[in-house]
Amino acid sequence: MPPSWEEARFADWPKAANWSSPRASRENPPRFTLLRGAVVLFARVRAARCPSRGRSPAYPAISLPRALKLAAALWRAGKRQLALVTRAAGHLGFSVNSGSAKVSVSAMKKYGLIEDEGSRASRKMRISEQGIALLKPSNPGRPRLLGEAALKPATHTELWERFGGGGSDG
């Protein structure tokens, strides 16, 4: 249990200057700093008392139209061939290990536009059958496929089921 404000304020005063480093703390006590002669308690006490929230829900970080543009660029570069994700990132206009490339590839996968296999450095990807069908504007089933792709991410499906597609009330 973290010390109370009074305990921490007086009991650990001599160590206050050394406690600004997380390594100097013992069992995650509060940290102090001197600010114009006053002791300021950081949020570590609060953080120690608050439960962990866990991971955020997985949702695509880019829109479906943007993901379709990236899939088209991938199609122009290599058609349906398997390509290393690092190489595909270059075809998509990203640097090899950038966060934007990882987020975009993840979103395309969540929409069902690409398939991947392997992991880490040997991870490869290619455009899925659904992705190929969506890239053909003359495809008569394209509107249905767009709806399926838009609802493929679990968070989108959950929101659709909860609020429906009737539009806004306001």
LINDABEL-V903502 format. One record per residue. N is the residue number from 0. RES is the residue in one small letter. OMEGA is omega in whole degrees, -180 to 180 (999 if undefined). Layout:
n=N res=RES omega=OMEGA
n=N res=RES omega=OMEGA
This chain:
n=0 res=m omega=179
n=1 res=p omega=180
n=2 res=p omega=177
n=3 res=s omega=-179
n=4 res=w omega=-178
n=5 res=e omega=180
n=6 res=e omega=-177
n=7 res=a omega=-175
n=8 res=r omega=-175
n=9 res=f omega=-175
n=10 res=a omega=-174
n=11 res=d omega=-177
n=12 res=w omega=-178
n=13 res=p omega=-178
n=14 res=k omega=-172
n=15 res=a omega=-177
n=16 res=a omega=-178
n=17 res=n omega=-173
n=18 res=w omega=179
n=19 res=s omega=178
n=20 res=s omega=178
n=21 res=p omega=-180
n=22 res=r omega=-178
n=23 res=a omega=-177
n=24 res=s omega=175
n=25 res=r omega=-179
n=26 res=e omega=174
n=27 res=n omega=176
n=28 res=p omega=180
n=29 res=p omega=177
n=30 res=r omega=-180
n=31 res=f omega=168
n=32 res=t omega=177
n=33 res=l omega=179
n=34 res=l omega=-177
n=35 res=r omega=176
n=36 res=g omega=-180
n=37 res=a omega=178
n=38 res=v omega=180
n=39 res=v omega=179
n=40 res=l omega=179
n=41 res=f omega=-173
n=42 res=a omega=-178
n=43 res=r omega=178
n=44 res=v omega=179
n=45 res=r omega=-180
n=46 res=a omega=180
n=47 res=a omega=-179
n=48 res=r omega=-178
n=49 res=c omega=177
n=50 res=p omega=178
n=51 res=s omega=-179
n=52 res=r omega=-178
n=53 res=g omega=-177
n=54 res=r omega=174
n=55 res=s omega=178
n=56 res=p omega=-180
n=57 res=a omega=177
n=58 res=y omega=179
n=59 res=p omega=-176
n=60 res=a omega=176
n=61 res=i omega=-178
n=62 res=s omega=177
n=63 res=l omega=177
n=64 res=p omega=178
n=65 res=r omega=178
n=66 res=a omega=177
n=67 res=l omega=176
n=68 res=k omega=178
n=69 res=l omega=177
n=70 res=a omega=177
n=71 res=a omega=178
n=72 res=a omega=177
n=73 res=l omega=178
n=74 res=w omega=179
n=75 res=r omega=-177
n=76 res=a omega=-173
n=77 res=g omega=-177
n=78 res=k omega=-174
n=79 res=r omega=-178
n=80 res=q omega=173
n=81 res=l omega=178
n=82 res=a omega=175
n=83 res=l omega=-179
n=84 res=v omega=179
n=85 res=t omega=178
n=86 res=r omega=179
n=87 res=a omega=178
n=88 res=a omega=176
n=89 res=g omega=178
n=90 res=h omega=-179
n=91 res=l omega=178
n=92 res=g omega=180
n=93 res=f omega=171
n=94 res=s omega=-167
n=95 res=v omega=-176
n=96 res=n omega=-178
n=97 res=s omega=177
n=98 res=g omega=179
n=99 res=s omega=178
n=100 res=a omega=-179
n=101 res=k omega=180
n=102 res=v omega=-178
n=103 res=s omega=178
n=104 res=v omega=178
n=105 res=s omega=180
n=106 res=a omega=179
n=107 res=m omega=178
n=108 res=k omega=-180
n=109 res=k omega=176
n=110 res=y omega=180
n=111 res=g omega=-179
n=112 res=l omega=179
n=113 res=i omega=172
n=114 res=e omega=177
n=115 res=d omega=177
n=116 res=e omega=-178
n=117 res=g omega=180
n=118 res=s omega=178
n=119 res=r omega=-174
n=120 res=a omega=-178
n=121 res=s omega=-179
n=122 res=r omega=-180
n=123 res=k omega=180
n=124 res=m omega=174
n=125 res=r omega=180
n=126 res=i omega=180
n=127 res=s omega=177
n=128 res=e omega=178
n=129 res=q omega=178
n=130 res=g omega=178
n=131 res=i omega=180
n=132 res=a omega=179
n=133 res=l omega=-180
n=134 res=l omega=179
n=135 res=k omega=-178
n=136 res=p omega=-178
n=137 res=s omega=-179
n=138 res=n omega=-178
n=139 res=p omega=-180
n=140 res=g omega=-176
n=141 res=r omega=179
n=142 res=p omega=178
n=143 res=r omega=179
n=144 res=l omega=177
n=145 res=l omega=177
n=146 res=g omega=179
n=147 res=e omega=-180
n=148 res=a omega=-179
n=149 res=a omega=-178
n=150 res=l omega=-180
n=151 res=k omega=176
n=152 res=p omega=-175
n=153 res=a omega=-180
n=154 res=t omega=178
n=155 res=h omega=179
n=156 res=t omega=-180
n=157 res=e omega=178
n=158 res=l omega=179
n=159 res=w omega=180
n=160 res=e omega=-177
n=161 res=r omega=-174
n=162 res=f omega=179
n=163 res=g omega=-177
n=164 res=g omega=-176
n=165 res=g omega=-178
n=166 res=g omega=-177
n=167 res=s omega=180
n=168 res=d omega=-172
n=169 res=g omega=999
